[in-house]
Amino acid sequence: MLVLIVKGVWEMIKYKWAKIGNLYTIFNVPIFGESVLRGVTKDNLEAIVKTYQTDKVLKSYLPRIFLGHNISNEDRRGIGFLDGLYLDKYIYANFIDIPEDAFQELYKGG
């Protein structure tokens, strides 16, 4: 299992992962939740998942994952894609096509 440190609500949680060829997949990572402070409701979360599902089917589009959530766009490195989004208490996703160096950075809590 991978110990992934996510800043914010989730501090240290264990995630299952698999190496497929030279790339990694990290399964069922919580990526977004309701927030009274930010005005994010369950309806917003449902709309996000529905948009993801529509874009995946109609456009073969998967959202990109970037290292450095708070860094300006030109300095952020794309490291893989989000897939399999679903809504429970949070929106969960699989992080797919993660290269070795990015996986190691996530593993160390980078």
N, CA, C and O atoms as a Tinker XYZ file with bonds, in Angstrom:
   440  protein
     1  N      0.832000   -1.189000    0.000000    73     2
     2  CA     0.000000    0.000000    0.000000    64     1     3
     3  C      0.865000    1.236000    0.000000    63     2     4     5
     4  O      1.988000    1.244000    0.502000    81     3
     5  N      0.305000    2.283000   -0.580000    73     3     6
     6  CA     0.969000    3.576000   -0.654000    64     5     7
     7  C      0.444000    4.447000    0.471000    63     6     8     9
     8  O     -0.767000    4.535000    0.674000    81     7
     9  N      1.328000    5.083000    1.193000    73     7    10
    10  CA     0.908000    6.096000    2.161000    64     9    11
    11  C      1.046000    7.432000    1.449000    63    10    12    13
    12  O      2.153000    7.881000    1.150000    81    11
    13  N     -0.076000    8.049000    1.187000    73    11    14
    14  CA    -0.112000    9.295000    0.428000    64    13    15
    15  C     -0.555000   10.400000    1.359000    63    14    16    17
    16  O     -1.589000   10.279000    2.015000    81    15
    17  N      0.212000   11.479000    1.428000    73    15    18
    18  CA    -0.147000   12.592000    2.285000    64    17    19
    19  C     -0.871000   13.617000    1.431000    63    18    20    21
    20  O     -0.311000   14.149000    0.473000    81    19
    21  N     -2.107000   13.886000    1.780000    73    19    22
    22  CA    -2.917000   14.858000    1.056000    64    21    23
    23  C     -3.173000   16.021000    1.998000    63    22    24    25
    24  O     -3.683000   15.828000    3.102000    81    23
    25  N     -2.824000   17.221000    1.570000    73    23    26
    26  CA    -3.020000   18.401000    2.403000    64    25    27
    27  C     -4.517000   18.676000    2.536000    63    26    28    29
    28  O     -5.260000   18.496000    1.571000    81    27
    29  N     -4.960000   19.095000    3.678000    73    27    30
    30  CA    -6.362000   19.437000    3.863000    64    29    31
    31  C     -7.045000   18.456000    4.795000    63    30    32    33
    32  O     -6.514000   18.110000    5.851000    81    31
    33  N     -8.233000   18.008000    4.394000    73    31    34
    34  CA    -9.056000   17.172000    5.246000    64    33    35
    35  C     -8.399000   15.823000    5.514000    63    34    36    37
    36  O     -8.464000   15.316000    6.634000    81    35
    37  N     -7.774000   15.244000    4.510000    73    35    38
    38  CA    -7.179000   13.918000    4.653000    64    37    39
    39  C     -5.705000   14.079000    4.953000    63    38    40    41
    40  O     -4.967000   14.656000    4.155000    81    39
    41  N     -5.273000   13.583000    6.080000    73    39    42
    42  CA    -3.872000   13.754000    6.458000    64    41    43
    43  C     -3.016000   12.596000    5.965000    63    42    44    45
    44  O     -2.188000   12.780000    5.073000    81    43
    45  N     -3.197000   11.432000    6.517000    73    43    46
    46  CA    -2.404000   10.300000    6.063000    64    45    47
    47  C     -3.328000    9.095000    5.958000    63    46    48    49
    48  O     -3.859000    8.611000    6.958000    81    47
    49  N     -3.508000    8.628000    4.752000    73    47    50
    50  CA    -4.408000    7.517000    4.493000    64    49    51
    51  C     -3.674000    6.526000    3.597000    63    50    52    53
    52  O     -2.849000    6.925000    2.775000    81    51
    53  N     -3.963000    5.263000    3.749000    73    51    54
    54  CA    -3.334000    4.253000    2.907000    64    53    55
    55  C     -4.212000    3.998000    1.689000    63    54    56    57
    56  O     -5.425000    3.823000    1.805000    81    55
    57  N     -3.581000    3.979000    0.528000    73    55    58
    58  CA    -4.274000    3.719000   -0.729000    64    57    59
    59  C     -3.687000    2.486000   -1.395000    63    58    60    61
    60  O     -2.483000    2.240000   -1.326000    81    59
    61  N     -4.548000    1.720000   -2.036000    73    59    62
    62  CA    -4.071000    0.599000   -2.838000    64    61    63
    63  C     -3.534000    1.144000   -4.145000    63    62    64    65
    64  O     -4.033000    2.139000   -4.670000    81    63
    65  N     -2.517000    0.487000   -4.664000    73    63    66
    66  CA    -1.931000    0.915000   -5.928000    64    65    67
    67  C     -1.452000   -0.303000   -6.694000    63    66    68    69
    68  O     -1.280000   -1.385000   -6.134000    81    67
    69  N     -1.240000   -0.102000   -7.996000    73    67    70
    70  CA    -0.719000   -1.168000   -8.850000    64    69    71
    71  C      0.220000   -0.554000   -9.866000    63    70    72    73
    72  O      0.023000    0.575000  -10.316000    81    71
    73  N      1.247000   -1.316000  -10.220000    73    71    74
    74  CA     2.151000   -0.901000  -11.282000    64    73    75
    75  C      1.781000   -1.695000  -12.525000    63    74    76    77
    76  O      1.769000   -2.926000  -12.512000    81    75
    77  N      1.478000   -0.973000  -13.599000    73    75    78
    78  CA     1.089000   -1.584000  -14.862000    64    77    79
    79  C      2.105000   -1.122000  -15.904000    63    78    80    81
    80  O      2.090000    0.036000  -16.322000    81    79
    81  N      2.978000   -2.022000  -16.319000    73    79    82
    82  CA     4.082000   -1.627000  -17.196000    64    81    83
    83  C      5.005000   -0.700000  -16.421000    63    82    84    85
    84  O      5.477000   -1.052000  -15.340000    81    83
    85  N      5.263000    0.474000  -16.963000    73    83    86
    86  CA     6.116000    1.460000  -16.292000    64    85    87
    87  C      5.314000    2.529000  -15.560000    63    86    88    89
    88  O      5.891000    3.489000  -15.049000    81    87
    89  N      3.992000    2.378000  -15.501000    73    87    90
    90  CA     3.130000    3.401000  -14.907000    64    89    91
    91  C      2.362000    2.834000  -13.720000    63    90    92    93
    92  O      2.145000    1.626000  -13.622000    81    91
    93  N      1.957000    3.721000  -12.825000    73    91    94
    94  CA     1.237000    3.350000  -11.620000    64    93    95
    95  C     -0.210000    3.825000  -11.683000    63    94    96    97
    96  O     -0.534000    4.807000  -12.351000    81    95
    97  N     -1.070000    3.102000  -10.970000    73    95    98
    98  CA    -2.443000    3.517000  -10.713000    64    97    99
    99  C     -2.639000    3.503000   -9.207000    63    98   100   101
   100  O     -2.267000    2.542000   -8.535000    81    99
   101  N     -3.221000    4.567000   -8.679000    73    99   102
   102  CA    -3.555000    4.668000   -7.254000    64   101   103
   103  C     -5.079000    4.705000   -7.182000    63   102   104   105
   104  O     -5.713000    5.535000   -7.833000    81   103
   105  N     -5.664000    3.814000   -6.399000    73   103   106
   106  CA    -7.102000    3.605000   -6.425000    64   105   107
   107  C     -7.857000    4.357000   -5.327000    63   106   108   109
   108  O     -7.385000    4.493000   -4.198000    81   107
   109  N     -9.041000    4.839000   -5.697000    73   107   110
   110  CA   -10.032000    5.382000   -4.754000    64   109   111
   111  C     -9.487000    6.483000   -3.852000    63   110   112   113
   112  O     -9.556000    6.389000   -2.626000    81   111
   113  N     -8.951000    7.512000   -4.466000    73   111   114
   114  CA    -8.415000    8.659000   -3.727000    64   113   115
   115  C     -9.514000    9.718000   -3.597000    63   114   116   117
   116  O    -10.086000   10.125000   -4.607000    81   115
   117  N     -9.821000   10.173000   -2.376000    73   115   118
   118  CA   -10.809000   11.246000   -2.230000    64   117   119
   119  C    -10.210000   12.550000   -2.756000    63   118   120   121
   120  O     -9.133000   12.966000   -2.329000    81   119
   121  N    -10.925000   13.192000   -3.691000    73   119   122
   122  CA   -10.361000   14.399000   -4.302000    64   121   123
   123  C    -11.154000   15.663000   -4.038000    63   122   124   125
   124  O    -10.624000   16.764000   -4.187000    81   123
   125  N    -12.429000   15.529000   -3.646000    73   123   126
   126  CA   -13.230000   16.734000   -3.480000    64   125   127
   127  C    -14.450000   16.411000   -2.631000    63   126   128   129
   128  O    -15.029000   15.331000   -2.749000    81   127
   129  N    -14.840000   17.354000   -1.773000    73   127   130
   130  CA   -16.003000   17.138000   -0.933000    64   129   131
   131  C    -16.810000   18.404000   -0.737000    63   130   132   133
   132  O    -16.417000   19.490000   -1.165000    81   131
   133  N    -17.947000   18.242000   -0.082000    73   131   134
   134  CA   -18.799000   19.392000    0.222000    64   133   135
   135  C    -18.052000   20.359000    1.131000    63   134   136   137
   136  O    -17.235000   19.955000    1.958000    81   135
   137  N    -18.353000   21.649000    0.960000    73   135   138
   138  CA   -17.718000   22.662000    1.797000    64   137   139
   139  C    -18.664000   23.841000    1.963000    63   138   140   141
   140  O    -18.978000   24.552000    1.008000    81   139
   141  N    -19.108000   24.030000    3.193000    73   139   142
   142  CA   -19.970000   25.164000    3.478000    64   141   143
   143  C    -19.209000   26.462000    3.232000    63   142   144   145
   144  O    -19.762000   27.413000    2.678000    81   143
   145  N    -17.942000   26.505000    3.642000    73   143   146
   146  CA   -17.135000   27.717000    3.471000    64   145   147
   147  C    -16.954000   28.098000    2.011000    63   146   148   149
   148  O    -16.931000   29.281000    1.672000    81   147
   149  N    -16.829000   27.104000    1.154000    73   147   150
   150  CA   -16.610000   27.364000   -0.281000    64   149   151
   151  C    -17.909000   27.321000   -1.086000    63   150   152   153
   152  O    -17.898000   27.575000   -2.290000    81   151
   153  N    -19.013000   27.005000   -0.437000    73   151   154
   154  CA   -20.291000   26.950000   -1.127000    64   153   155
   155  C    -20.440000   25.750000   -2.046000    63   154   156   157
   156  O    -21.193000   25.798000   -3.018000    81   155
   157  N    -19.727000   24.674000   -1.744000    73   155   158
   158  CA   -19.803000   23.467000   -2.566000    64   157   159
   159  C    -20.838000   22.526000   -1.956000    63   158   160   161
   160  O    -20.694000   22.091000   -0.814000    81   159
   161  N    -21.873000   22.218000   -2.719000    73   159   162
   162  CA   -22.963000   21.373000   -2.236000    64   161   163
   163  C    -22.907000   19.997000   -2.885000    63   162   164   165
   164  O    -22.119000   19.754000   -3.799000    81   163
   165  N    -23.759000   19.102000   -2.393000    73   163   166
   166  CA   -23.842000   17.767000   -2.999000    64   165   167
   167  C    -24.267000   17.876000   -4.456000    63   166   168   169
   168  O    -23.804000   17.107000   -5.298000    81   167
   169  N    -25.150000   18.831000   -4.759000    73   167   170
   170  CA   -25.551000   19.047000   -6.160000    64   169   171
   171  C    -24.352000   19.404000   -7.029000    63   170   172   173
   172  O    -24.253000   18.938000   -8.164000    81   171
   173  N    -23.434000   20.231000   -6.508000    73   171   174
   174  CA   -22.217000   20.572000   -7.248000    64   173   175
   175  C    -21.379000   19.323000   -7.511000    63   174   176   177
   176  O    -20.871000   19.121000   -8.614000    81   175
   177  N    -21.244000   18.492000   -6.484000    73   175   178
   178  CA   -20.448000   17.279000   -6.619000    64   177   179
   179  C    -21.070000   16.330000   -7.641000    63   178   180   181
   180  O    -20.359000   15.732000   -8.449000    81   179
   181  N    -22.389000   16.192000   -7.606000    73   179   182
   182  CA   -23.079000   15.343000   -8.582000    64   181   183
   183  C    -22.863000   15.869000   -9.998000    63   182   184   185
   184  O    -22.686000   15.085000  -10.931000    81   183
   185  N    -22.876000   17.197000  -10.163000    73   183   186
   186  CA   -22.664000   17.800000  -11.488000    64   185   187
   187  C    -21.239000   17.540000  -11.987000    63   186   188   189
   188  O    -21.029000   17.306000  -13.178000    81   187
   189  N    -20.264000   17.580000  -11.079000    73   187   190
   190  CA   -18.871000   17.309000  -11.452000    64   189   191
   191  C    -18.739000   15.884000  -11.975000    63   190   192   193
   192  O    -18.130000   15.660000  -13.022000    81   191
   193  N    -19.306000   14.924000  -11.253000    73   191   194
   194  CA   -19.211000   13.521000  -11.665000    64   193   195
   195  C    -19.948000   13.303000  -12.982000    63   194   196   197
   196  O    -19.457000   12.582000  -13.851000    81   195
   197  N    -21.108000   13.909000  -13.138000    73   195   198
   198  CA   -21.870000   13.761000  -14.390000    64   197   199
   199  C    -21.090000   14.341000  -15.573000    63   198   200   201
   200  O    -21.045000   13.732000  -16.641000    81   199
   201  N    -20.477000   15.512000  -15.389000    73   199   202
   202  CA   -19.673000   16.116000  -16.452000    64   201   203
   203  C    -18.504000   15.218000  -16.812000    63   202   204   205
   204  O    -18.207000   15.026000  -17.991000    81   203
   205  N    -17.834000   14.661000  -15.797000    73   203   206
   206  CA   -16.735000   13.726000  -16.042000    64   205   207
   207  C    -17.227000   12.553000  -16.889000    63   206   208   209
   208  O    -16.596000   12.198000  -17.884000    81   207
   209  N    -18.352000   11.952000  -16.497000    73   207   210
   210  CA   -18.859000   10.777000  -17.203000    64   209   211
   211  C    -19.206000   11.113000  -18.657000    63   210   212   213
   212  O    -18.899000   10.342000  -19.566000    81   211
   213  N    -19.843000   12.261000  -18.871000    73   211   214
   214  CA   -20.206000   12.688000  -20.225000    64   213   215
   215  C    -18.961000   12.943000  -21.065000    63   214   216   217
   216  O    -18.869000   12.478000  -22.201000    81   215
   217  N    -17.995000   13.687000  -20.505000    73   215   218
   218  CA   -16.766000   14.002000  -21.238000    64   217   219
   219  C    -15.974000   12.740000  -21.569000    63   218   220   221
   220  O    -15.385000   12.644000  -22.645000    81   219
   221  N    -15.955000   11.787000  -20.665000    73   219   222
   222  CA   -15.209000   10.546000  -20.918000    64   221   223
   223  C    -15.836000    9.783000  -22.087000    63   222   224   225
   224  O    -15.125000    9.299000  -22.968000    81   223
   225  N    -17.158000    9.677000  -22.092000    73   223   226
   226  CA   -17.842000    8.910000  -23.135000    64   225   227
   227  C    -17.840000    9.648000  -24.469000    63   226   228   229
   228  O    -17.500000    9.063000  -25.497000    81   227
   229  N    -18.214000   10.922000  -24.465000    73   227   230
   230  CA   -18.390000   11.653000  -25.723000    64   229   231
   231  C    -17.096000   12.211000  -26.304000    63   230   232   233
   232  O    -16.970000   12.342000  -27.522000    81   231
   233  N    -16.142000   12.539000  -25.452000    73   231   234
   234  CA   -14.919000   13.197000  -25.925000    64   233   235
   235  C    -13.645000   12.392000  -25.639000    63   234   236   237
   236  O    -12.549000   12.822000  -26.000000    81   235
   237  N    -13.779000   11.242000  -25.001000    73   235   238
   238  CA   -12.619000   10.448000  -24.564000    64   237   239
   239  C    -11.664000   11.298000  -23.736000    63   238   240   241
   240  O    -10.446000   11.156000  -23.836000    81   239
   241  N    -12.225000   12.178000  -22.921000    73   239   242
   242  CA   -11.440000   13.123000  -22.116000    64   241   243
   243  C    -11.329000   12.636000  -20.677000    63   242   244   245
   244  O    -12.320000   12.231000  -20.069000    81   243
   245  N    -10.111000   12.680000  -20.139000    73   243   246
   246  CA    -9.868000   12.430000  -18.725000    64   245   247
   247  C     -9.159000   13.649000  -18.142000    63   246   248   249
   248  O     -8.221000   14.164000  -18.752000    81   247
   249  N     -9.594000   14.124000  -16.959000    73   247   250
   250  CA    -8.930000   15.269000  -16.337000    64   249   251
   251  C     -7.477000   14.959000  -15.986000    63   250   252   253
   252  O     -7.152000   13.852000  -15.557000    81   251
   253  N     -6.615000   15.944000  -16.172000    73   251   254
   254  CA    -5.178000   15.823000  -15.899000    64   253   255
   255  C     -4.917000   16.017000  -14.414000    63   254   256   257
   256  O     -5.607000   16.798000  -13.759000    81   255
   257  N     -3.937000   15.319000  -13.883000    73   255   258
   258  CA    -3.467000   15.511000  -12.508000    64   257   259
   259  C     -2.199000   16.347000  -12.579000    63   258   260   261
   260  O     -1.312000   16.077000  -13.389000    81   259
   261  N     -2.120000   17.350000  -11.736000    73   259   262
   262  CA    -0.941000   18.219000  -11.688000    64   261   263
   263  C     -0.330000   18.180000  -10.301000    63   262   264   265
   264  O     -1.040000   18.234000   -9.298000    81   263
   265  N      0.990000   18.086000  -10.249000    73   263   266
   266  CA     1.698000   18.269000   -8.988000    64   265   267
   267  C      1.750000   19.761000   -8.696000    63   266   268   269
   268  O      1.901000   20.568000   -9.613000    81   267
   269  N      1.631000   20.123000   -7.463000    73   267   270
   270  CA     1.705000   21.534000   -7.086000    64   269   271
   271  C      0.369000   22.222000   -7.221000    63   270   272   273
   272  O      0.207000   23.112000   -8.056000    81   271
   273  N     -0.590000   21.820000   -6.407000    73   271   274
   274  CA    -1.948000   22.360000   -6.469000    64   273   275
   275  C     -1.964000   23.886000   -6.353000    63   274   276   277
   276  O     -2.815000   24.541000   -6.956000    81   275
   277  N     -1.042000   24.452000   -5.593000    73   275   278
   278  CA    -1.050000   25.895000   -5.347000    64   277   279
   279  C      0.032000   26.651000   -6.112000    63   278   280   281
   280  O      0.356000   27.788000   -5.769000    81   279
   281  N      0.584000   26.034000   -7.133000    73   279   282
   282  CA     1.624000   26.679000   -7.938000    64   281   283
   283  C      0.980000   27.227000   -9.203000    63   282   284   285
   284  O     -0.015000   26.680000   -9.677000    81   283
   285  N      1.536000   28.303000   -9.755000    73   283   286
   286  CA     0.965000   28.861000  -10.973000    64   285   287
   287  C      0.954000   27.815000  -12.084000    63   286   288   289
   288  O      1.782000   26.903000  -12.094000    81   287
   289  N      0.023000   27.949000  -13.010000    73   287   290
   290  CA    -0.186000   26.949000  -14.064000    64   289   291
   291  C      1.070000   26.618000  -14.853000    63   290   292   293
   292  O      1.304000   25.450000  -15.165000    81   291
   293  N      1.879000   27.606000  -15.180000    73   291   294
   294  CA     3.041000   27.332000  -16.026000    64   293   295
   295  C      4.111000   26.515000  -15.310000    63   294   296   297
   296  O      4.990000   25.943000  -15.954000    81   295
   297  N      4.040000   26.457000  -13.975000    73   295   298
   298  CA     5.038000   25.710000  -13.216000    64   297   299
   299  C      4.547000   24.333000  -12.762000    63   298   300   301
   300  O      5.290000   23.577000  -12.137000    81   299
   301  N      3.309000   24.021000  -13.079000    73   299   302
   302  CA     2.768000   22.745000  -12.614000    64   301   303
   303  C      3.068000   21.634000  -13.612000    63   302   304   305
   304  O      2.981000   21.823000  -14.826000    81   303
   305  N      3.416000   20.502000  -13.086000    73   303   306
   306  CA     3.771000   19.348000  -13.911000    64   305   307
   307  C      2.602000   18.364000  -13.965000    63   306   308   309
   308  O      2.111000   17.920000  -12.927000    81   307
   309  N      2.165000   18.028000  -15.165000    73   307   310
   310  CA     1.145000   17.004000  -15.332000    64   309   311
   311  C      1.747000   15.635000  -15.082000    63   310   312   313
   312  O      2.803000   15.308000  -15.623000    81   311
   313  N      1.074000   14.826000  -14.256000    73   311   314
   314  CA     1.668000   13.529000  -13.884000    64   313   315
   315  C      0.779000   12.334000  -14.193000    63   314   316   317
   316  O      1.197000   11.200000  -13.959000    81   315
   317  N     -0.398000   12.533000  -14.695000    73   315   318
   318  CA    -1.297000   11.416000  -14.969000    64   317   319
   319  C     -2.701000   11.940000  -15.168000    63   318   320   321
   320  O     -2.896000   13.110000  -15.498000    81   319
   321  N     -3.684000   11.066000  -14.965000    73   319   322
   322  CA    -5.070000   11.424000  -15.220000    64   321   323
   323  C     -5.983000   10.886000  -14.125000    63   322   324   325
   324  O     -5.642000    9.932000  -13.427000    81   323
   325  N     -7.155000   11.519000  -13.987000    73   323   326
   326  CA    -8.193000   11.029000  -13.094000    64   325   327
   327  C     -9.137000   10.146000  -13.892000    63   326   328   329
   328  O     -9.509000   10.487000  -15.015000    81   327
   329  N     -9.526000    9.015000  -13.322000    73   327   330
   330  CA   -10.489000    8.139000  -13.981000    64   329   331
   331  C    -11.343000    7.476000  -12.906000    63   330   332   333
   332  O    -10.976000    7.445000  -11.731000    81   331
   333  N    -12.476000    6.953000  -13.323000    73   331   334
   334  CA   -13.348000    6.213000  -12.415000    64   333   335
   335  C    -13.970000    7.061000  -11.325000    63   334   336   337
   336  O    -14.218000    6.556000  -10.230000    81   335
   337  N    -14.234000    8.349000  -11.591000    73   335   338
   338  CA   -14.815000    9.209000  -10.569000    64   337   339
   339  C    -16.173000    8.684000  -10.120000    63   338   340   341
   340  O    -16.987000    8.254000  -10.937000    81   339
   341  N    -16.403000    8.724000   -8.812000    73   339   342
   342  CA   -17.710000    8.388000   -8.263000    64   341   343
   343  C    -17.909000    9.197000   -6.989000    63   342   344   345
   344  O    -16.955000    9.651000   -6.357000    81   343
   345  N    -19.182000    9.363000   -6.631000    73   343   346
   346  CA   -19.541000   10.165000   -5.466000    64   345   347
   347  C    -20.042000    9.272000   -4.355000    63   346   348   349
   348  O    -20.958000    8.471000   -4.541000    81   347
   349  N    -19.429000    9.422000   -3.201000    73   347   350
   350  CA   -19.905000    8.820000   -1.971000    64   349   351
   351  C    -19.996000    9.996000   -1.004000    63   350   352   353
   352  O    -20.755000   10.929000   -1.266000    81   351
   353  N    -19.268000    9.991000    0.080000    73   351   354
   354  CA   -19.208000   11.185000    0.935000    64   353   355
   355  C    -18.385000   12.264000    0.247000    63   354   356   357
   356  O    -18.660000   13.453000    0.405000    81   355
   357  N    -17.386000   11.858000   -0.510000    73   355   358
   358  CA   -16.534000   12.729000   -1.317000    64   357   359
   359  C    -16.578000   12.237000   -2.752000    63   358   360   361
   360  O    -17.141000   11.179000   -3.033000    81   359
   361  N    -15.985000   13.003000   -3.660000    73   359   362
   362  CA   -15.706000   12.474000   -4.990000    64   361   363
   363  C    -14.400000   11.704000   -4.866000    63   362   364   365
   364  O    -13.400000   12.217000   -4.363000    81   363
   365  N    -14.430000   10.479000   -5.329000    73   363   366
   366  CA   -13.242000    9.625000   -5.355000    64   365   367
   367  C    -12.823000    9.413000   -6.800000    63   366   368   369
   368  O    -13.650000    9.444000   -7.711000    81   367
   369  N    -11.524000    9.197000   -6.999000    73   367   370
   370  CA   -11.007000    8.929000   -8.343000    64   369   371
   371  C     -9.807000    8.012000   -8.265000    63   370   372   373
   372  O     -9.134000    7.917000   -7.238000    81   371
   373  N     -9.556000    7.345000   -9.364000    73   371   374
   374  CA    -8.311000    6.609000   -9.535000    64   373   375
   375  C     -7.329000    7.539000  -10.223000    63   374   376   377
   376  O     -7.680000    8.220000  -11.186000    81   375
   377  N     -6.108000    7.567000   -9.734000    73   375   378
   378  CA    -5.028000    8.309000  -10.390000    64   377   379
   379  C     -4.353000    7.303000  -11.321000    63   378   380   381
   380  O     -3.766000    6.327000  -10.853000    81   379
   381  N     -4.429000    7.529000  -12.628000    73   379   382
   382  CA    -3.882000    6.557000  -13.576000    64   381   383
   383  C     -2.720000    7.145000  -14.365000    63   382   384   385
   384  O     -2.567000    8.363000  -14.468000    81   383
   385  N     -1.907000    6.254000  -14.918000    73   383   386
   386  CA    -0.770000    6.626000  -15.777000    64   385   387
   387  C      0.231000    7.536000  -15.059000    63   386   388   389
   388  O      0.721000    8.508000  -15.634000    81   387
   389  N      0.525000    7.212000  -13.807000    73   387   390
   390  CA     1.480000    7.988000  -13.014000    64   389   391
   391  C      2.882000    7.433000  -13.256000    63   390   392   393
   392  O      3.119000    6.252000  -13.005000    81   391
   393  N      3.825000    8.261000  -13.741000    73   391   394
   394  CA     5.186000    7.760000  -13.946000    64   393   395
   395  C      5.897000    7.509000  -12.613000    63   394   396   397
   396  O      5.511000    8.039000  -11.571000    81   395
   397  N      6.939000    6.691000  -12.677000    73   395   398
   398  CA     7.692000    6.268000  -11.481000    64   397   399
   399  C      8.131000    7.437000  -10.604000    63   398   400   401
   400  O      7.917000    7.410000   -9.392000    81   399
   401  N      8.746000    8.469000  -11.203000    73   399   402
   402  CA     9.274000    9.570000  -10.388000    64   401   403
   403  C      8.156000   10.323000   -9.675000    63   402   404   405
   404  O      8.326000   10.734000   -8.527000    81   403
   405  N      7.016000   10.508000  -10.337000    73   403   406
   406  CA     5.885000   11.192000   -9.699000    64   405   407
   407  C      5.285000   10.319000   -8.597000    63   406   408   409
   408  O      4.897000   10.827000   -7.544000    81   407
   409  N      5.209000    9.013000   -8.834000    73   407   410
   410  CA     4.714000    8.100000   -7.812000    64   409   411
   411  C      5.581000    8.167000   -6.569000    63   410   412   413
   412  O      5.071000    8.214000   -5.450000    81   411
   413  N      6.897000    8.171000   -6.767000    73   411   414
   414  CA     7.813000    8.257000   -5.638000    64   413   415
   415  C      7.656000    9.578000   -4.890000    63   414   416   417
   416  O      7.750000    9.610000   -3.663000    81   415
   417  N      7.420000   10.663000   -5.617000    73   415   418
   418  CA     7.206000   11.963000   -4.970000    64   417   419
   419  C      5.928000   11.954000   -4.151000    63   418   420   421
   420  O      5.908000   12.472000   -3.034000    81   419
   421  N      4.852000   11.369000   -4.689000    73   419   422
   422  CA     3.604000   11.244000   -3.941000    64   421   423
   423  C      3.796000   10.347000   -2.725000    63   422   424   425
   424  O      3.283000   10.634000   -1.643000    81   423
   425  N      4.531000    9.272000   -2.909000    73   423   426
   426  CA     4.772000    8.310000   -1.833000    64   425   427
   427  C      5.479000    8.969000   -0.650000    63   426   428   429
   428  O      5.221000    8.635000    0.507000    81   427
   429  N      6.372000    9.908000   -0.957000    73   427   430
   430  CA     7.115000   10.627000    0.088000    64   429   431
   431  C      6.319000   11.796000    0.648000    63   430   432   433
   432  O      6.774000   12.468000    1.574000    81   431
   433  N      5.130000   12.048000    0.094000    73   431   434
   434  CA     4.315000   13.141000    0.600000    64   433   435
   435  C      4.622000   14.466000   -0.046000    63   434   436   437
   436  O      4.383000   15.513000    0.554000    81   435
   437  N      5.149000   14.448000   -1.262000    73   435   438
   438  CA     5.519000   15.675000   -1.975000    64   437   439
   439  C      4.389000   16.435000   -2.540000    63   438   440
   440  O      4.594000   17.480000   -3.157000    81   439
